[in-house]
Amino acid sequence: MSYMNIAAAMREALAVIDVEDISPVEACDKYLFIADTGGVVKFDSSIAPYMRKPLERAFSRQCRELILMGSARSTKTKTLLDGVVFYRVWQNPCDILLIFATQKTAHGYSDKELGRMVRNTEPLQKLQTGNRHDDGIERKRFRNDSTVTINSATNDALSAQGYGVVIFTDYDRAEDDGNGAGGNEGDKFGRGSKRTLQAGSDGITIAEASPSRTPIKDQEGLKPHQAPRATGITALYNDGTCEIWYWQCPHCDKWFMDKWECLQWEKGKPDTAKVVCSCCGESITPDDKYDINLVGDYMFPGEVDENGIRQVIEQPDLYRSSFWFEGLCAAFNDWGDMVKEYIVADEHYEKFGDESKLQVFFNTTVGRPYTPIAVDSELTGENLQDRATNYQLPQGVAPADTRFLLATIDVQGGANSRFDVQVTAFSEHCQWQPIDRFQILLNEQRMEAGEPQRVQPHVYVDDWLPIIDKVINKEYAIDGTDLTIVPRLTLCDSGGSDNENGEGNTTFHAYQFYRELQKKGLENRFLLLKGNPRAFREKEWDGWTKISEPDSKGDHPMAARGDIPLLNINSNVVKSSVYSSMMNEQSDSPRYFRPPFWAKQDWYNGLLSEEKNDKGQWYCPKGKNNEPFDHAQYAFAGLWHTRAMAIDWDKPPNWAAPLNINVNVSRRGEHTTASQPRKRKRVISRGLT
């Protein structure tokens, strides 16, 4: 057996304790290399001075919890992950836990980001053991016995083991509670903080993110520097010291907050963007950004008075230190580009009533919680009913300026099975007015003991047939004329509940009904749909609807074989557009909502039944009826699918033309809705006989 000599043992031991009297920021500037696209670059804190104080505070024994909320493209993640890991492993070895939103992002960081940083940062190079099993994807071990564990917020990851440092990155991208074995075990940040207790004042729990949770409705009593009340990173920030990044004006030496509202530009000229000091009104150009960032600083609430003068105050408790900066100071945010992004998002909202681009802009580019209009809104059913006095038509009559009708069907199974139908009239510029609502409860063609039977869409295919005469071919009188109009398109929910025993299959019967319409030449008048947000890209505008052609892998004889179109709805986006439309009070604007005079209070309550949760997603509170809102969503999906919002009203298609030349307008009983029946696409039986 060979033994290491004393000199070699001493050299190895000295390498492990090769520390230096140097601050965290100085150490990172001197030694740290961070991963860049395809390589590494030298860390430079002067690029992002707003990250210096959070990095220093992460090593203060007065601070046990650190929260950082800010815009994207700001180096906040690089600094708090790479900077803290580097300095802690080198200067104060301990076990470190890095928590990511998903296991996939955790592995990606470990492989590409952390691995490159360790291999290219000199003090950490010396601490590598050289053993392959110490350089894994989920754990990296160093010669000074420090370990870095990379994981997602599972219950197992946040249980049992103690750590000196726990860091949550991109905090809002995952649920506030952990997941995995054991179910819901409570707040993940609180449990992460428990993991550092045994480290005493040397332990710290850190969370960073761009805010993405939707603020709640009640914002009364906010204290200075607090963000709008919301869950996630915003709630953690509001419970801390609430330090905000300030700039010192180079003209008047007064201090003012780095806020989006400080940015001004000439209309139509984003490149003229400049920051205007809120104290003296002087302009600060993009060329000044680097310099004002260098002299900027975080301020506690009350540290800067209303005149912009910095005051001497008593330092608050730093146990939970929380910091917030907005996107104007962010290292890689160009002011002109920010303005361009805002203009595009605002124009998109004006055009479609969709706030998704504005939310992305304020959450990620600005770094601020975004409050949707539905949360801020005071809209009530009573408000809408008051407006209805301008549209006093009886139920079942279309307005004189109608261009087309869309019928929508919500399929209900179970004990109260039915087809719930609504018909909406659209005028020029897609202004909309519901004109009829009814239920198909009975199938007169299915009799027992001489009585028509209640429809059961989930059980009997034939129970779908009444839709043809009662919806697709139904004629509606047009106010002030002797003409009638039939729906341009009927959009029908492809799902629905089975019965109380779980029997039946609504979807398969919907497919069979569509095939029957093909035989009758009516398939162009009917379209199946489903709310399916997962079919759309999450972080970018991806439209309201998409057509797919389901192809079942099963052998059920009614299954789709790529022969039936299905309209997938980006539900959250479309519902927001419906709500924006109802909020609009300008009667000459596109998609203006004309409330029906015939509708009762319960219908209006259903139209406003849904709310937004903390992630900005629409949901229906238990016990409320949301069918009118669902119908409006389906109708708006029909607008997108038919490209009605893109119509040139000087040259409209024949189905949206004035009444005298509209293909769907005729005298009662003279309509032709069926096209020439076409041969069904050949379907391979896959072994069925």
C-alpha positions as CSV (number, residue, x, y, z in Angstrom):
1,M,0.0,0.0,0.0
2,S,1.4,3.4,-0.9
3,Y,0.9,6.5,1.3
4,M,1.0,10.2,0.5
5,N,4.0,11.9,1.9
6,I,3.7,14.8,4.4
7,A,4.6,17.5,1.8
8,A,1.9,16.4,-0.7
9,A,-0.7,16.1,2.1
10,M,0.1,19.6,3.3
11,R,-0.1,21.0,-0.3
12,E,-3.5,19.4,-0.7
13,A,-4.7,20.7,2.6
14,L,-3.5,24.2,1.9
15,A,-5.3,24.2,-1.4
16,V,-8.5,23.4,0.4
17,I,-8.1,26.3,2.9
18,D,-6.8,28.7,0.2
19,V,-9.1,31.6,1.3
20,E,-8.6,35.3,0.8
21,D,-9.8,38.4,2.7
22,I,-12.1,39.7,0.0
23,S,-15.7,40.8,-0.1
24,P,-18.3,38.8,-2.2
25,V,-18.6,41.5,-4.9
26,E,-14.8,41.9,-5.1
27,A,-14.3,38.2,-5.3
28,C,-16.8,37.8,-8.1
29,D,-15.3,40.6,-10.1
30,K,-11.8,39.2,-9.6
31,Y,-12.4,35.4,-10.2
32,L,-15.9,34.5,-11.3
33,F,-16.6,33.3,-14.9
34,I,-20.2,32.7,-15.8
35,A,-21.7,30.7,-18.7
36,D,-22.7,32.6,-21.8
37,T,-24.2,31.3,-25.0
38,G,-21.7,28.7,-26.1
39,G,-18.9,29.7,-23.7
40,V,-18.1,31.7,-20.6
41,V,-17.6,35.4,-19.9
42,K,-16.0,37.3,-17.0
43,F,-18.4,38.5,-14.3
44,D,-18.5,42.3,-14.0
45,S,-20.7,43.8,-11.3
46,S,-20.5,47.2,-12.9
47,I,-22.8,46.0,-15.6
48,A,-25.5,45.4,-13.0
49,P,-24.7,47.6,-9.9
50,Y,-28.2,46.9,-8.6
51,M,-27.0,43.3,-7.8
52,R,-24.2,44.4,-5.6
53,K,-26.1,45.0,-2.4
54,P,-28.2,41.8,-2.6
55,L,-25.0,39.8,-3.2
56,E,-23.3,41.4,-0.2
57,R,-26.5,41.0,2.0
58,A,-26.6,37.3,1.2
59,F,-23.4,37.0,3.4
60,S,-24.6,39.2,6.2
61,R,-25.3,37.3,9.5
62,Q,-28.1,39.8,10.2
63,C,-29.9,38.4,7.1
64,R,-31.5,34.9,7.2
65,E,-33.9,35.3,4.2
66,L,-33.3,37.3,1.0
67,I,-35.9,38.1,-1.6
68,L,-35.1,39.7,-5.0
69,M,-37.9,40.7,-7.4
70,G,-37.0,42.3,-10.7
71,S,-37.1,42.3,-14.5
72,A,-35.7,39.7,-16.8
73,R,-32.5,40.2,-18.7
74,S,-30.9,41.8,-15.6
75,T,-28.3,39.2,-14.4
76,K,-30.2,38.6,-11.2
77,T,-30.2,34.9,-11.6
78,K,-26.6,34.7,-12.6
79,T,-25.5,36.8,-9.6
80,L,-27.5,35.1,-6.9
81,L,-26.9,31.6,-8.1
82,D,-23.4,31.6,-9.5
83,G,-22.1,34.4,-7.2
84,V,-23.4,32.9,-4.0
85,V,-22.4,29.4,-4.9
86,F,-18.9,30.4,-5.8
87,Y,-18.2,32.6,-2.8
88,R,-19.8,30.2,-0.3
89,V,-18.1,27.1,-1.6
90,W,-14.8,28.8,-1.7
91,Q,-14.8,31.0,1.5
92,N,-17.4,29.3,3.8
93,P,-17.9,25.7,2.8
94,C,-21.4,24.2,3.4
95,D,-24.1,22.2,1.8
96,I,-26.1,24.2,-0.7
97,L,-29.5,23.4,-2.2
98,L,-30.6,25.1,-5.5
99,I,-34.3,24.8,-6.3
100,F,-35.6,25.2,-9.8
101,A,-39.1,25.4,-11.2
102,T,-38.8,21.9,-12.9
103,Q,-36.4,19.0,-12.9
104,K,-35.6,19.8,-16.5
105,T,-34.4,23.3,-15.8
106,A,-32.5,22.1,-12.8
107,H,-30.6,19.6,-14.9
108,G,-30.0,22.2,-17.7
109,Y,-28.5,24.6,-15.2
110,S,-26.3,22.0,-13.6
111,D,-25.0,20.7,-16.9
112,K,-24.4,23.9,-18.8
113,E,-24.3,26.8,-16.4
114,L,-22.9,25.5,-13.1
115,G,-20.5,23.1,-14.8
116,R,-18.9,25.8,-16.9
117,M,-18.7,28.2,-14.0
118,V,-16.9,25.7,-11.8
119,R,-14.5,24.6,-14.6
120,N,-13.5,28.2,-15.4
121,T,-13.4,29.9,-12.0
122,E,-9.9,29.4,-10.6
123,P,-10.7,29.0,-6.8
124,L,-13.3,26.4,-7.7
125,Q,-11.0,24.6,-10.1
126,K,-8.7,23.9,-7.2
127,L,-11.5,22.5,-5.2
128,Q,-12.7,19.9,-7.7
129,T,-12.0,16.4,-6.6
130,G,-11.4,14.9,-10.0
131,N,-13.8,12.1,-9.3
132,R,-16.5,11.6,-11.8
133,H,-19.1,10.7,-9.2
134,D,-18.5,14.1,-7.5
135,D,-19.5,15.9,-10.6
136,G,-23.0,14.7,-11.2
137,I,-26.1,16.4,-12.7
138,E,-27.9,16.5,-9.4
139,R,-25.0,16.9,-7.0
140,K,-21.5,18.4,-7.1
141,R,-19.0,17.7,-4.3
142,F,-15.8,19.6,-3.6
143,R,-12.6,18.8,-1.8
144,N,-13.5,21.0,1.2
145,D,-16.6,18.8,1.7
146,S,-18.9,21.5,0.4
147,T,-21.8,20.1,-1.8
148,V,-24.2,21.7,-4.2
149,T,-27.5,19.9,-4.8
150,I,-29.6,20.8,-7.7
151,N,-33.3,19.9,-7.6
152,S,-36.9,21.1,-8.1
153,A,-39.3,21.9,-5.2
154,T,-40.4,18.4,-4.4
155,N,-41.4,17.4,-0.9
156,D,-38.4,15.1,-0.8
157,A,-36.0,17.8,-1.7
158,L,-37.3,20.1,1.0
159,S,-37.4,17.5,3.7
160,A,-35.0,15.8,6.2
161,Q,-31.6,17.2,5.2
162,G,-30.1,20.5,6.5
163,Y,-28.3,23.1,4.4
164,G,-26.3,26.2,4.9
165,V,-27.9,27.9,1.8
166,V,-31.2,27.2,0.0
167,I,-31.8,29.2,-3.2
168,F,-35.1,29.2,-5.1
169,T,-34.8,30.6,-8.6
170,D,-37.6,31.7,-10.9
171,Y,-39.8,31.3,-7.8
172,D,-43.2,32.1,-9.4
173,R,-42.8,29.5,-12.2
174,A,-43.7,26.7,-9.8
175,E,-46.5,26.3,-7.2
176,D,-45.9,27.9,-3.8
177,D,-46.4,24.5,-2.3
178,G,-44.1,21.6,-2.9
179,N,-45.2,18.5,-4.8
180,G,-44.5,14.8,-5.0
181,A,-44.8,12.1,-2.3
182,G,-46.8,13.2,0.7
183,G,-49.1,15.7,-1.2
184,N,-49.3,19.3,-0.2
185,E,-47.0,20.0,2.7
186,G,-47.2,23.8,2.8
187,D,-45.2,26.8,1.7
188,K,-42.0,25.8,-0.1
189,F,-40.1,28.9,0.9
190,G,-40.9,28.4,4.6
191,R,-39.9,24.8,4.4
192,G,-36.7,25.8,2.6
193,S,-36.0,28.2,5.4
194,K,-36.4,25.4,8.0
195,R,-33.6,23.5,6.2
196,T,-31.1,26.3,7.1
197,L,-32.0,26.6,10.8
198,Q,-29.3,24.3,12.1
199,A,-26.7,26.6,10.4
200,G,-27.7,29.4,12.7
201,S,-26.8,32.9,11.6
202,D,-24.6,31.4,8.9
203,G,-27.6,30.0,7.1
204,I,-29.7,31.8,4.5
205,T,-32.7,31.1,2.3
206,I,-32.9,33.1,-1.0
207,A,-35.7,33.5,-3.6
208,E,-35.6,35.4,-6.9
209,A,-38.0,35.9,-9.7
210,S,-39.7,38.2,-12.1
211,P,-43.3,38.5,-10.6
212,S,-46.0,36.7,-12.6
213,R,-48.8,36.2,-10.1
214,T,-52.0,38.3,-10.5
215,P,-52.7,40.8,-7.7
216,I,-55.8,40.3,-5.6
217,K,-58.7,42.8,-5.7
218,D,-58.2,44.2,-2.2
219,Q,-55.2,46.6,-2.3
220,E,-56.3,48.9,0.5
221,G,-53.7,49.8,3.1
222,L,-50.5,49.2,1.1
223,K,-47.4,50.6,2.8
224,P,-44.7,52.6,1.1
225,H,-42.5,50.6,-1.2
226,Q,-44.9,47.6,-1.1
227,A,-45.9,46.0,-4.4
228,P,-49.5,45.2,-5.3
229,R,-50.7,42.3,-3.1
230,A,-50.2,39.0,-4.8
231,T,-48.9,35.5,-4.0
232,G,-45.5,34.1,-4.9
233,I,-42.4,36.3,-5.0
234,T,-44.5,39.5,-4.5
235,A,-45.9,38.3,-1.1
236,L,-42.4,37.3,0.0
237,Y,-41.1,40.8,-1.0
238,N,-43.9,42.6,0.8
239,D,-43.1,40.8,4.0
240,G,-39.5,42.0,4.0
241,T,-37.5,45.2,4.2
242,C,-39.0,46.4,0.8
243,E,-35.9,48.1,-0.5
244,I,-36.4,49.7,-3.9
245,W,-33.7,50.8,-6.4
246,Y,-33.3,54.6,-6.7
247,W,-31.4,56.8,-9.1
248,Q,-29.7,60.0,-8.2
249,C,-30.5,62.7,-10.8
250,P,-27.2,64.0,-12.4
251,H,-28.9,67.4,-12.8
252,C,-30.4,68.1,-9.3
253,D,-28.8,65.4,-7.2
254,K,-32.3,64.4,-5.9
255,W,-33.2,60.7,-5.6
256,F,-36.1,59.1,-7.5
257,M,-37.4,55.6,-8.0
258,D,-36.5,53.6,-11.1
259,K,-40.0,53.2,-12.4
260,W,-41.5,52.6,-15.9
261,E,-43.5,55.8,-15.6
262,C,-40.3,57.8,-15.6
263,L,-39.8,56.9,-19.3
264,Q,-41.1,59.3,-21.9
265,W,-40.9,59.4,-25.7
266,E,-42.2,61.1,-28.8
267,K,-45.3,59.5,-30.3
268,G,-44.3,57.0,-32.9
269,K,-40.6,57.4,-32.1
270,P,-39.5,54.8,-29.6
271,D,-35.9,55.6,-30.1
272,T,-36.4,59.0,-28.5
273,A,-37.1,57.3,-25.1
274,K,-35.5,59.1,-22.2
275,V,-35.9,59.1,-18.4
276,V,-37.4,62.2,-16.9
277,C,-36.4,63.1,-13.3
278,S,-39.5,63.3,-11.1
279,C,-37.9,66.0,-9.0
280,C,-36.6,68.5,-11.6
281,G,-38.1,67.4,-14.9
282,E,-34.7,67.2,-16.6
283,S,-34.0,64.4,-19.1
284,I,-31.6,61.5,-18.7
285,T,-30.6,59.8,-21.9
286,P,-29.7,56.1,-22.5
287,D,-26.1,57.2,-22.7
288,D,-26.3,58.2,-19.0
289,K,-27.8,54.8,-17.9
290,Y,-24.4,53.2,-17.0
291,D,-23.3,56.2,-14.9
292,I,-26.6,56.7,-13.0
293,N,-26.7,52.9,-12.3
294,L,-23.2,53.1,-10.8
295,V,-24.3,55.7,-8.2
296,G,-27.8,54.2,-7.7
297,D,-28.7,52.6,-4.4
298,Y,-31.5,50.6,-2.7
299,M,-33.5,52.7,-0.2
300,F,-35.7,51.6,2.7
301,P,-39.2,52.9,3.0
302,G,-39.0,56.5,4.2
303,E,-35.3,56.9,3.5
304,V,-36.1,59.3,0.7
305,D,-38.5,62.1,1.4
306,E,-41.1,63.6,-0.9
307,N,-38.5,66.1,-2.2
308,G,-36.1,63.4,-3.2
309,I,-33.6,64.1,-0.3
310,R,-32.0,61.1,1.4
311,Q,-32.7,60.9,5.1
312,V,-30.8,59.3,7.9
313,I,-33.1,56.6,9.3
314,E,-32.8,53.8,11.8
315,Q,-31.9,50.6,10.0
316,P,-34.8,48.1,10.1
317,D,-34.5,44.4,11.0
318,L,-32.7,42.7,8.1
319,Y,-33.8,39.1,8.9
320,R,-35.9,39.1,5.7
321,S,-34.2,41.5,3.3
322,S,-36.3,42.1,0.2
323,F,-35.2,44.1,-2.9
324,W,-37.1,45.3,-6.0
325,F,-35.8,46.9,-9.1
326,E,-37.7,47.6,-12.4
327,G,-36.6,47.1,-15.9
328,L,-35.3,50.6,-16.8
329,C,-32.1,49.9,-14.8
330,A,-31.7,46.3,-16.1
331,A,-28.4,45.7,-17.8
332,F,-29.7,44.4,-21.1
333,N,-32.9,46.3,-21.4
334,D,-32.7,49.0,-24.1
335,W,-35.1,51.8,-23.4
336,G,-36.2,52.2,-27.0
337,D,-36.8,48.4,-27.3
338,M,-38.9,48.5,-24.1
339,V,-41.0,51.2,-25.7
340,K,-41.4,49.2,-28.9
341,E,-42.5,46.2,-26.9
342,Y,-45.0,48.2,-24.9
343,I,-46.5,49.8,-28.1
344,V,-46.9,46.4,-29.7
345,A,-48.6,45.0,-26.6
346,D,-50.9,47.9,-26.2
347,E,-51.9,47.9,-29.9
348,H,-52.6,44.1,-29.6
349,Y,-54.9,44.8,-26.6
350,E,-56.7,47.6,-28.5
351,K,-57.1,45.3,-31.5
352,F,-58.2,42.1,-29.8
353,G,-59.0,42.9,-26.2
354,D,-56.3,40.4,-25.1
355,E,-54.0,41.5,-22.3
356,S,-51.5,38.6,-22.6
357,K,-48.8,40.7,-24.2
358,L,-49.2,43.5,-21.7
359,Q,-48.9,41.0,-18.9
360,V,-45.7,39.6,-20.3
361,F,-44.3,43.1,-20.8
362,F,-45.0,44.2,-17.3
363,N,-44.1,40.9,-15.6
364,T,-40.8,40.2,-17.3
365,T,-39.6,43.4,-19.1
366,V,-40.6,45.8,-16.4
367,G,-40.6,43.4,-13.4
368,R,-43.9,44.4,-11.9
369,P,-47.0,42.4,-11.0
370,Y,-49.6,43.0,-13.7
371,T,-53.2,43.7,-12.7
372,P,-55.7,42.5,-15.3
373,I,-58.7,44.7,-16.0
374,A,-61.0,42.0,-14.7
375,V,-59.4,42.3,-11.2
376,D,-59.6,46.1,-11.2
377,S,-63.0,46.1,-12.7
378,E,-66.2,47.3,-11.0
379,L,-68.3,45.7,-13.8
380,T,-71.6,44.2,-12.5
381,G,-74.6,42.6,-14.0
382,E,-76.6,45.6,-13.0
383,N,-74.2,47.9,-15.0
384,L,-74.8,45.7,-18.1
385,Q,-78.5,45.6,-17.6
386,D,-78.7,49.4,-17.5
387,R,-77.0,49.4,-20.9
388,A,-79.6,47.0,-22.2
389,T,-82.3,49.6,-22.4
390,N,-80.7,50.8,-25.7
391,Y,-81.4,47.4,-27.3
392,Q,-85.0,46.6,-26.6
393,L,-85.6,43.7,-28.9
394,P,-87.7,40.7,-28.0
395,Q,-85.9,37.4,-27.6
396,G,-85.4,35.6,-30.9
397,V,-85.2,38.7,-33.1
398,A,-82.0,39.9,-34.8
399,P,-81.1,43.6,-34.9
400,A,-81.6,45.3,-38.2
401,D,-77.9,45.8,-38.7
402,T,-77.0,42.1,-38.3
403,R,-74.4,40.7,-40.6
404,F,-74.2,37.1,-39.3
405,L,-75.2,34.8,-36.5
406,L,-73.1,32.4,-34.5
407,A,-74.9,29.6,-32.6
408,T,-73.1,28.0,-29.6
409,I,-73.9,24.8,-27.8
410,D,-72.8,23.7,-24.3
411,V,-73.3,20.0,-23.9
412,Q,-74.4,18.8,-20.5
413,G,-74.6,15.1,-19.5
414,G,-75.5,13.4,-16.3
415,A,-78.8,13.7,-14.5
416,N,-79.6,17.1,-16.0
417,S,-78.5,16.2,-19.5
418,R,-79.3,18.7,-22.2
419,F,-78.0,20.9,-25.0
420,D,-77.7,24.5,-23.8
421,V,-78.0,26.8,-26.8
422,Q,-77.2,30.5,-27.3
423,V,-77.4,32.5,-30.5
424,T,-75.5,35.7,-31.0
425,A,-75.9,38.4,-33.7
426,F,-72.9,40.2,-35.0
427,S,-73.1,43.5,-36.8
428,E,-70.4,45.4,-38.7
429,H,-67.0,45.4,-36.8
430,C,-68.2,42.4,-34.9
431,Q,-70.3,44.2,-32.3
432,W,-72.2,41.4,-30.6
433,Q,-75.7,41.0,-29.2
434,P,-77.1,37.7,-27.9
435,I,-80.6,37.2,-29.4
436,D,-81.7,33.8,-28.1
437,R,-81.1,31.2,-25.5
438,F,-82.8,27.9,-25.0
439,Q,-82.3,24.3,-24.0
440,I,-82.9,21.2,-26.0
441,L,-84.3,18.8,-23.4
442,L,-86.4,16.3,-25.4
443,N,-85.9,14.2,-28.5
444,E,-89.3,13.8,-30.1
445,Q,-87.9,11.0,-32.3
446,R,-87.2,8.8,-29.4
447,M,-90.4,7.9,-27.7
448,E,-91.3,5.6,-24.8
449,A,-94.9,4.9,-23.9
450,G,-95.9,7.7,-26.3
451,E,-93.7,10.3,-24.6
452,P,-90.6,12.0,-26.0
453,Q,-87.6,11.1,-24.0
454,R,-85.0,13.5,-22.4
455,V,-81.9,13.9,-24.5
456,Q,-78.8,12.1,-23.2
457,P,-76.0,13.2,-25.4
458,H,-73.6,10.9,-23.7
459,V,-75.7,7.8,-24.3
460,Y,-77.7,8.1,-27.6
461,V,-76.2,9.3,-30.9
462,D,-79.7,10.0,-32.2
463,D,-80.3,12.5,-29.4
464,W,-77.9,14.9,-31.3
465,L,-80.2,15.0,-34.4
466,P,-82.6,17.7,-33.0
467,I,-79.7,20.1,-33.3
468,I,-80.2,20.2,-37.1
469,D,-83.6,21.7,-37.1
470,K,-83.6,23.5,-33.7
471,V,-80.2,25.2,-34.2
472,I,-78.4,24.8,-37.5
473,N,-81.4,25.5,-39.7
474,K,-83.3,27.7,-37.3
475,E,-84.5,31.0,-38.9
476,Y,-84.5,34.3,-37.0
477,A,-86.6,37.3,-37.9
478,I,-84.7,40.5,-38.6
479,D,-86.1,43.6,-36.9
480,G,-87.9,45.9,-39.3
481,T,-87.9,43.5,-42.2
482,D,-89.8,40.5,-43.5
483,L,-86.6,38.6,-43.8
484,T,-85.0,35.9,-41.7
485,I,-81.4,34.8,-41.1
486,V,-79.9,31.5,-40.3
487,P,-76.6,30.9,-38.3
488,R,-73.4,31.2,-40.3
489,L,-71.9,28.5,-38.0
490,T,-72.9,26.4,-35.0
491,L,-70.0,25.8,-32.5
492,C,-70.5,22.9,-30.2
493,D,-68.6,21.7,-27.1
494,S,-67.2,18.2,-27.9
495,G,-67.1,17.1,-24.3
496,G,-69.6,17.0,-21.5
497,S,-70.3,14.8,-18.5
498,D,-71.1,11.1,-18.6
499,N,-74.0,9.9,-16.4
500,E,-73.7,9.4,-12.7
501,N,-72.4,5.9,-13.2
502,G,-69.6,7.1,-15.6
503,E,-71.4,5.5,-18.5
504,G,-71.6,6.9,-22.1
505,N,-69.2,8.9,-24.3
506,T,-70.2,12.4,-25.3
507,T,-67.2,12.9,-27.5
508,F,-67.7,9.8,-29.6
509,H,-71.3,10.7,-30.1
510,A,-70.3,14.2,-31.2
511,Y,-68.0,12.6,-33.8
512,Q,-70.8,10.4,-35.1
513,F,-73.1,13.4,-35.3
514,Y,-70.6,15.3,-37.4
515,R,-70.3,12.3,-39.8
516,E,-74.1,12.4,-40.1
517,L,-73.9,16.1,-41.0
518,Q,-71.3,15.3,-43.7
519,K,-73.9,13.0,-45.3
520,K,-76.4,15.8,-45.3
521,G,-74.0,18.4,-46.6
522,L,-74.2,20.4,-43.4
523,E,-70.7,20.0,-42.1
524,N,-69.7,23.5,-43.1
525,R,-72.4,24.8,-40.8
526,F,-71.2,23.0,-37.7
527,L,-67.9,22.8,-35.8
528,L,-66.9,20.9,-32.7
529,L,-64.6,22.7,-30.2
530,K,-62.9,22.3,-26.8
531,G,-61.1,24.6,-24.4
532,N,-57.5,23.4,-24.7
533,P,-54.9,26.1,-23.5
534,R,-52.2,23.4,-23.6
535,A,-52.4,23.4,-27.4
536,F,-50.9,27.0,-27.4
537,R,-47.5,28.3,-26.6
538,E,-47.4,29.7,-23.1
539,K,-45.0,32.6,-23.3
540,E,-45.9,34.2,-26.6
541,W,-48.9,35.2,-28.6
542,D,-50.2,32.1,-30.3
543,G,-53.7,33.1,-31.5
544,W,-57.2,32.3,-30.1
545,T,-57.9,29.0,-31.8
546,K,-56.3,26.1,-33.7
547,I,-57.8,23.4,-35.8
548,S,-56.7,19.8,-35.1
549,E,-57.9,16.5,-36.5
550,P,-57.9,14.0,-33.6
551,D,-56.7,10.5,-34.5
552,S,-57.5,8.0,-31.8
553,K,-55.2,5.1,-31.1
554,G,-58.1,3.1,-29.7
555,D,-60.3,0.7,-31.6
556,H,-63.7,2.2,-30.7
557,P,-65.8,2.3,-33.9
558,M,-66.9,5.9,-33.2
559,A,-63.4,7.2,-32.6
560,A,-61.9,10.0,-34.7
561,R,-59.5,8.9,-37.4
562,G,-58.2,12.2,-38.6
563,D,-61.5,12.8,-40.4
564,I,-63.1,15.3,-38.0
565,P,-61.9,18.9,-37.4
566,L,-61.8,20.1,-33.8
567,L,-61.4,23.7,-32.8
568,N,-59.1,24.1,-29.9
569,I,-59.6,27.3,-27.9
570,N,-57.0,29.3,-26.0
571,S,-59.5,29.7,-23.2
572,N,-57.8,32.0,-20.9
573,V,-56.9,34.5,-23.7
574,V,-60.4,34.4,-25.3
575,K,-62.2,34.8,-22.0
576,S,-60.1,37.9,-21.3
577,S,-61.0,39.3,-24.6
578,V,-64.7,38.7,-23.9
579,Y,-64.4,40.5,-20.6
580,S,-62.5,43.4,-22.2
581,S,-65.3,43.7,-24.7
582,M,-67.9,43.9,-22.0
583,M,-65.9,46.6,-20.2
584,N,-65.9,48.8,-23.2
585,E,-68.5,51.5,-23.1
586,Q,-67.8,53.1,-26.5
587,S,-70.8,52.0,-28.6
588,D,-69.0,52.6,-32.0
589,S,-65.9,50.5,-31.2
590,P,-65.1,47.0,-32.5
591,R,-66.6,44.0,-30.6
592,Y,-68.8,46.3,-28.5
593,F,-71.2,44.3,-26.4
594,R,-74.9,45.1,-26.8
595,P,-76.6,43.6,-23.7
596,P,-79.8,41.8,-24.5
597,F,-83.0,43.5,-23.1
598,W,-84.8,40.1,-22.8
599,A,-82.1,38.5,-20.5
600,K,-82.8,38.2,-16.8
601,Q,-80.5,38.9,-13.9
602,D,-79.3,35.3,-13.5
603,W,-78.1,35.3,-17.1
604,Y,-76.0,38.5,-16.5
605,N,-74.7,36.9,-13.3
606,G,-73.6,33.9,-15.3
607,L,-71.9,36.2,-17.8
608,L,-69.8,37.6,-15.0
609,S,-69.5,34.4,-12.9
610,E,-65.8,33.7,-13.5
611,E,-62.8,35.2,-11.7
612,K,-59.1,35.2,-12.2
613,N,-56.9,33.3,-9.8
614,D,-53.4,34.3,-8.6
615,K,-51.9,33.0,-11.9
616,G,-54.2,35.1,-14.0
617,Q,-56.3,32.1,-15.1
618,W,-60.0,32.2,-15.3
619,Y,-62.0,29.8,-13.1
620,C,-65.6,29.4,-12.0
621,P,-66.1,29.6,-8.2
622,K,-68.0,26.6,-6.8
623,G,-71.8,26.9,-7.0
624,K,-71.9,29.5,-9.8
625,N,-73.4,29.1,-13.3
626,N,-70.9,30.1,-16.0
627,E,-72.7,28.9,-19.1
628,P,-73.4,32.4,-20.5
629,F,-69.7,33.2,-20.2
630,D,-68.8,29.9,-21.9
631,H,-71.2,30.7,-24.7
632,A,-69.5,34.1,-25.2
633,Q,-66.1,32.4,-25.3
634,Y,-67.3,30.0,-27.9
635,A,-68.8,32.8,-30.0
636,F,-65.5,34.8,-29.9
637,A,-63.6,31.6,-30.9
638,G,-66.0,31.5,-33.9
639,L,-65.0,35.1,-34.7
640,W,-61.3,34.1,-34.8
641,H,-61.9,30.9,-36.8
642,T,-64.0,32.6,-39.4
643,R,-61.5,35.5,-39.6
644,A,-64.4,37.9,-39.0
645,M,-62.3,40.4,-37.1
646,A,-60.1,40.8,-40.2
647,I,-63.0,41.5,-42.6
648,D,-62.7,44.5,-44.9
649,W,-66.2,45.8,-44.3
650,D,-66.2,47.6,-47.7
651,K,-65.7,44.2,-49.3
652,P,-67.2,41.6,-46.9
653,P,-67.6,37.9,-47.7
654,N,-71.1,37.0,-48.7
655,W,-72.0,35.6,-45.3
656,A,-71.2,39.0,-43.6
657,A,-72.6,41.2,-46.4
658,P,-75.6,43.6,-46.0
659,L,-79.0,42.0,-45.7
660,N,-79.9,42.5,-49.4
661,I,-77.0,40.4,-50.6
662,N,-76.3,38.2,-47.6
663,V,-76.2,34.4,-48.4
664,N,-77.8,33.5,-45.1
665,V,-80.7,36.0,-45.4
666,S,-83.9,35.1,-47.2
667,R,-87.7,35.0,-46.7
668,R,-88.9,32.5,-44.2
669,G,-88.9,28.9,-45.5
670,E,-86.7,29.7,-48.5
671,H,-83.2,29.1,-47.0
672,T,-80.8,26.6,-48.4
673,T,-78.2,25.6,-45.7
674,A,-76.9,22.3,-47.1
675,S,-74.1,22.2,-49.6
676,Q,-73.6,19.3,-52.0
677,P,-72.9,16.3,-49.8
678,R,-69.4,15.0,-50.2
679,K,-67.9,11.6,-49.8
680,R,-66.5,11.0,-46.4
681,K,-62.8,10.6,-46.1
682,R,-62.0,6.9,-46.3
683,V,-61.1,5.6,-42.8
684,I,-59.1,2.4,-42.1
685,S,-61.0,0.2,-39.7
686,R,-57.8,-1.0,-38.0
687,G,-59.1,-4.5,-37.8
688,L,-62.7,-3.8,-36.8
689,T,-65.4,-5.6,-38.6
